[in-house]
Every structure is written in C-alpha cells, then in structure tokens.
C-alpha cells in the first residue's frame, strides 16, 4: 500500500498524472480529523524535503510559536547575558530583558524570540537555566504564567527556605536541595538595590513527592545555620498524605449525666428511669360550662329590661368592731385627731 502511494506521488511529480485541482483537494481534506491531517503531513514531510520545508516555513511564520517568556532573572541580568544563555538552541531573532524605567535594573523577566520554531521547541526541553546565579524558567510567551505558576499542585511543590546565611548563593541552595529530587526553579531572594541576600529563598520541585522528602528531612543545617523549610504558600494547610488514616473512635455521650462522687453510676449508655407525674383520673375532669341560654324573643319596639331592684344584690355594709377603735378616727378642731380617755367623755 505504501509503495503504491509513493508511486502515485512520483507519477504526479513527473507529470504522468495530472494533479487534482485545489478545490477538489480541499473538499477531500476538510472531512478529515486533525490527527489524520497531522499524520498525513508527517508522512509527506518525512518523504519529501520540499514538503518539510513548507511545513517549517509555515510554522515559523507566526512569532507566537517562537517567542519565549523567561522569568526569575536576577536584578543585574542584561539582555546580552540572557541571549548568551539561549544561543545554544538556535539563532535568536530578538532577546531583551525588561527593565525598570526609573532605575534601569531588571524587573526579573525577559523574552527570547528565535528565528525558527524548532529552536524554540528545543529550548523548552531544557526550560530551567542558571543565569547570573539565578535558576530561571522559560515557557511560550503566549502561555504566560499559566503553564507553571498556576499549576494545580504548585502550592504543594514550592517550599520556603528561611534562615539562610548571607554567604549562601543560589548554586549552594540548589545543590543542597537537589538531593531530594529534580528542581523546577529556585533562587535566593536578593535585595533589589544592594543585590545582597535577604536571608531566605524558594525551591520548587517538579513533583510533590520530592517536596515532601525535603519537608521530612531532619538535616536542616546549611552554611553553619539551622534553616527553616516549609510550604511557601501559607494558604496551603496540609497535603492529603499528611492526614492520619487511622480512624478516631467516637465515644458516645454518657446518658446518665455528670458523675457525682459517692453515688453509683449507671453503665455507659444506660439512663435511670425518670419519674413522670401520673395522669389524673378521669373522674377529676369537669365538663366545660354550658353555653348561656339565648335571650327571649322580643317584639319590634321592645327593649330588653334590666334586673328588677329586688333581684339586684348589694355588698353588705362594713361591720364595726365591737372592741377597739372604730374604723374611722374621729377628727377634732382644726383637723387634729380627737382623743378620749377611757371612762371620760
């Protein structure tokens, strides 16, 4: 089958068979899926060098596939040193470090644009590079920071290293922590103005297991100082592996109440019977009062009559005490109380 296809292509090139029109080829290629088209172009490019050259020219036409974003640069890194670090992968069309307009110092990142797309792809295979004492990381500029710094497990791979000696360099830091696994990026934090160490740094591993080994390592002495190793992201509480898998037994509450000294307690989960008041006998209940009798019917113009005087009951008059003072004190002249001696008026 392959020999037949190759023979047909040779016949087309030699003019033995008239090539199909562009419209016909387009109508044949449009229904094909992307993987089928890629496989077809790979076969043609591997067999015929003009096809391979056309593919490379078309892929390199758009600079978005050739431009790299480089982050983690030192404050003293220049465009010349940046290009010198990437020239080994291919011819560079443009390279520049983004600097601060006021101070003229590096802002910590830059861009590299290759002339060919395959050079950019080759540089991405070795994305980490040590430039001016800093471990830098590169990726396609069209991806920005989304490819690495916002990875789902970024918080579990990036560690904060504190308590560093001023003599500790980035090379020494990376050499010390590389024993736990491959490092994606890392550097000692330097002051922007003085370019001196600030006493801490960061290390980002490529795997979560390597970061966990670094956290569990009891040897934390670097440059004669005890260093601090913890997660760089303070919001990252713990990884799932740090939780204990042993179930914690739950003790049911003691239904018998608080334990009182000197008194026997019931077994766990048993409560003493509570004394509930018994319901009163049925005979003690009284029937509700009967509804009042309806008023007698009245003829039009007749008003209801109130109770007769003989039927109205009045409260009895107050009784006088037979002994002692009367209920009301007698009053004498000028409103003073009147006193009388016993036996004398």
C-alpha positions in Angstrom: 0.0 0.0 0.0 2.8 2.4 0.9 4.6 1.6 -2.3 1.5 2.3 -4.3 1.1 5.7 -2.7 4.7 6.6 -3.3 4.5 5.5 -6.9 1.4 7.7 -7.5 3.2 10.7 -5.9 6.2 10.1 -8.2 3.9 10.0 -11.2 2.3 13.3 -10.2 5.7 14.9 -9.8 6.9 13.6 -13.1 3.8 14.9 -14.8 2.4 11.4 -15.7 -0.7 12.1 -13.8 -2.3 15.5 -13.8 -2.6 16.8 -10.2 -6.0 17.4 -8.8 -7.3 20.9 -8.5 -7.1 22.8 -5.3 -10.9 22.8 -4.8 -11.0 19.0 -5.2 -8.2 18.5 -2.7 -9.8 20.9 -0.2 -13.1 19.0 -0.5 -11.2 15.8 0.3 -9.2 17.1 3.2 -12.0 19.1 5.1 -13.9 16.0 6.3 -10.7 14.5 7.8 -10.0 14.9 11.5 -6.9 16.8 12.8 -4.9 13.6 13.8 -5.4 12.3 10.3 -4.2 15.5 8.7 -1.1 15.6 11.1 -0.2 12.0 10.2 -0.6 12.8 6.5 1.7 15.8 6.7 4.3 14.0 8.8 4.5 11.2 6.2 4.8 13.7 3.3 7.3 15.8 5.2 9.4 12.8 6.0 9.4 11.6 2.4 9.8 14.8 0.5 12.1 17.6 1.7 10.1 20.4 -0.2 7.0 19.4 1.9 9.1 19.5 5.1 10.5 22.9 4.2 7.0 24.3 3.5 5.7 23.0 6.9 8.7 24.6 8.8 8.2 27.8 6.9 4.5 28.0 7.7 5.0 27.0 11.4 7.7 29.7 11.9 5.7 32.4 10.2 3.9 33.3 13.3 6.2 34.5 16.1 3.8 33.3 18.8 5.3 29.8 18.3 8.9 31.2 18.5 8.8 33.6 21.4 9.7 32.5 24.9 9.0 34.2 28.2 11.9 33.9 30.7 11.2 34.6 34.4 13.3 34.5 37.6 16.1 36.7 36.3 18.5 38.5 38.6 18.3 42.2 39.0 21.7 42.6 37.3 20.9 40.4 34.3 21.2 42.2 31.0 19.9 41.4 27.5 23.4 40.2 26.5 23.7 37.7 29.2 20.1 36.5 28.6 20.8 35.9 24.9 24.1 34.2 25.7 22.3 31.6 27.8 19.8 30.7 25.0 22.0 31.0 21.9 22.9 27.3 22.2 19.5 26.2 21.0 19.4 28.1 17.7 19.7 31.5 16.0 18.0 34.3 18.1 16.0 36.9 16.3 15.4 39.1 19.3 16.2 39.0 23.0 15.6 41.6 25.7 15.4 41.9 29.5 12.5 44.1 30.7 14.0 46.8 32.9 12.5 49.4 35.2 12.3 52.8 33.6 13.3 54.7 36.8 16.3 52.5 37.9 17.2 50.8 34.7 17.5 47.5 36.5 15.9 44.2 35.5 12.4 43.6 36.5 13.0 39.9 36.8 11.8 38.7 33.4 12.5 38.9 29.7 11.8 37.5 26.2 13.7 35.4 23.6 12.4 35.1 20.0 14.1 32.5 17.8 14.1 32.6 14.0 12.8 29.0 13.8 10.1 27.2 15.7 12.2 24.1 16.2 14.8 26.2 18.1 12.1 27.3 20.5 10.9 23.8 21.0 14.5 22.7 21.7 14.9 25.4 24.3 11.7 24.4 26.0 13.1 20.9 26.6 15.6 22.4 29.0 13.3 25.1 30.5 15.4 25.7 33.6 18.7 27.6 33.2 21.1 29.1 35.7 21.7 32.7 34.7 23.7 35.1 36.9 23.3 32.9 39.9 19.5 32.5 39.4 17.7 29.4 38.3 15.3 30.8 35.6 12.4 29.1 33.9 11.1 29.7 30.4 7.9 28.8 28.5 6.0 30.0 25.5 5.1 33.7 25.8 1.6 33.0 24.6 1.0 30.8 27.7 2.2 33.5 30.2 2.4 32.3 33.7 -0.5 29.8 33.4 1.7 26.9 32.5 3.7 26.7 35.7 3.0 29.2 38.4 -0.7 28.4 38.5 -0.4 24.7 38.2 -2.9 22.8 40.5 -0.1 21.3 42.6 2.1 24.4 42.7 1.4 25.0 46.4 2.5 21.5 47.3 5.8 21.7 45.3 7.0 25.2 46.3 9.0 25.5 49.5 10.1 28.5 51.5 13.7 28.3 52.9 14.4 30.7 55.8 17.3 31.5 58.0 19.9 31.4 55.2 23.4 32.8 55.8 24.4 35.8 53.8 27.2 33.7 52.1 24.7 31.2 50.7 24.3 31.6 47.0 21.7 30.2 44.7 24.0 27.5 43.5 24.6 26.3 47.0 20.9 26.4 47.8 20.0 24.3 44.7 22.9 21.9 45.3 21.7 21.3 48.9 18.1 20.6 48.0 18.6 18.7 44.7 19.3 15.5 46.6 15.6 15.2 47.2 14.6 15.4 43.6 14.7 17.4 40.4 14.1 21.1 40.9 11.9 23.1 38.6 13.0 26.5 39.8 14.6 28.1 42.8 16.7 31.0 44.0 17.9 33.0 47.0 16.0 36.2 47.4 18.2 39.3 46.9 17.7 42.9 47.7 16.8 44.9 44.6 19.0 47.9 45.5 22.0 46.3 47.2 21.9 42.8 45.4 22.6 41.2 48.8 20.8 38.1 50.2 17.7 38.8 52.2 18.2 35.6 54.2 15.6 33.4 52.5 14.8 31.8 49.2 12.4 29.4 47.4 12.7 26.0 45.9 10.1 24.5 43.6 10.3 20.8 42.8 8.9 19.1 39.8 7.0 16.5 41.9 5.1 16.6 45.1 6.9 13.6 46.5 10.3 15.4 46.2 8.9 18.4 48.1 7.6 16.0 50.8 11.0 14.4 51.2 12.6 17.8 51.7 10.0 18.6 54.4 10.6 15.3 56.2 14.4 15.6 56.1 15.7 16.1 59.6 19.0 17.5 58.4 18.4 21.2 58.1 21.8 22.8 58.5 23.2 24.8 55.7 26.2 27.1 55.9 26.5 26.5 59.7 23.0 27.7 60.3 19.7 25.9 61.1 17.3 26.7 58.2 13.6 26.7 58.1 11.8 24.6 55.5 8.0 24.9 55.0 5.4 25.5 52.3 5.8 28.8 50.5 2.0 29.2 50.2 0.6 30.0 53.7 -2.9 29.1 52.5 -1.8 25.6 51.8 -2.7 23.8 55.0 -1.7 20.2 54.6 -1.5 17.7 51.8 -3.8 14.7 51.8 -0.9 12.4 52.8 -0.4 14.4 56.0 -3.7 13.5 57.4 -3.8 10.4 59.6 -5.6 7.5 58.0 -6.3 5.8 61.4 -10.0 6.3 62.4 -10.5 8.1 65.7 -13.0 6.2 67.9 -16.0 8.3 68.9 -17.1 8.0 72.5 -20.9 8.2 72.8 -22.2 10.7 75.4 -23.0 9.4 78.9 -26.7 9.5 79.2 -26.6 9.1 82.9 -25.5 12.7 83.3 -22.5 14.0 85.2 -20.7 11.7 87.5 -21.3 12.5 91.1 -18.9 11.4 93.8 -20.2 8.9 96.3 -23.1 7.7 94.0 -23.3 4.7 91.9 -23.3 5.4 88.2 -25.3 3.5 85.6 -23.4 1.7 82.8 -22.5 3.6 79.8 -25.4 4.3 77.5 -28.0 3.5 80.3 -30.1 6.1 81.9 -32.1 5.7 85.1 -35.9 5.8 84.6 -37.3 9.2 85.2 -40.3 9.6 87.5 -43.1 11.1 85.5 -46.2 12.5 87.1 -49.2 10.2 86.5 -52.2 11.5 84.7 -55.1 12.5 86.9 -58.1 10.1 87.0 -60.8 10.7 84.5 -63.3 11.5 87.3 -61.4 14.6 88.3 -62.0 16.3 84.9 -65.0 18.6 84.9 -67.2 19.3 81.9 -66.8 22.8 80.4 -69.6 25.2 81.4 -72.7 25.1 79.3 -73.4 27.9 76.9 -75.7 30.6 78.2 -79.3 30.4 77.4 -80.4 32.5 74.5 -82.3 35.7 75.2 -86.1 35.5 74.9 -87.6 36.7 71.7 -88.8 40.4 71.7 -91.4 42.1 69.6 -90.4 45.1 67.5 -90.0 48.3 69.6 -89.5 46.4 72.8 -86.2 47.0 74.7 -84.6 44.5 77.0 -85.3 45.1 80.6 -82.6 45.0 83.2 -82.9 43.2 86.5 -85.5 44.3 89.0 -84.4 46.2 92.1 -85.4 43.2 94.2 -83.2 41.0 92.1 -80.0 43.1 92.5 -77.7 42.0 95.2 -75.6 44.6 97.0 -72.5 44.1 99.1 -73.2 44.1 102.9 -72.2 47.2 104.8 -68.9 47.1 106.7 -69.2 45.7 110.2 -68.0 47.7 113.1 -65.5 46.3 115.5 -67.0 45.6 118.9 -63.7 46.2 120.5 -61.1 48.8 120.0 -61.1 51.9 117.9 -63.7 52.5 115.2 -62.7 52.1 111.6 -62.5 55.9 111.1 -60.6 58.1 113.5 -62.8 61.0 114.9 -61.5 64.4 114.0 -61.5 67.4 116.4 -60.9 71.0 115.8 -58.5 72.3 113.1 -58.4 68.8 111.7 -56.5 67.3 114.7 -57.5 63.8 115.7 -59.9 63.6 118.6 -58.7 61.5 121.6 -60.9 60.5 124.5 -59.7 58.9 127.7 -61.2 55.6 128.9 -64.2 56.3 131.1 -64.2 60.1 130.3 -66.1 61.8 127.5 
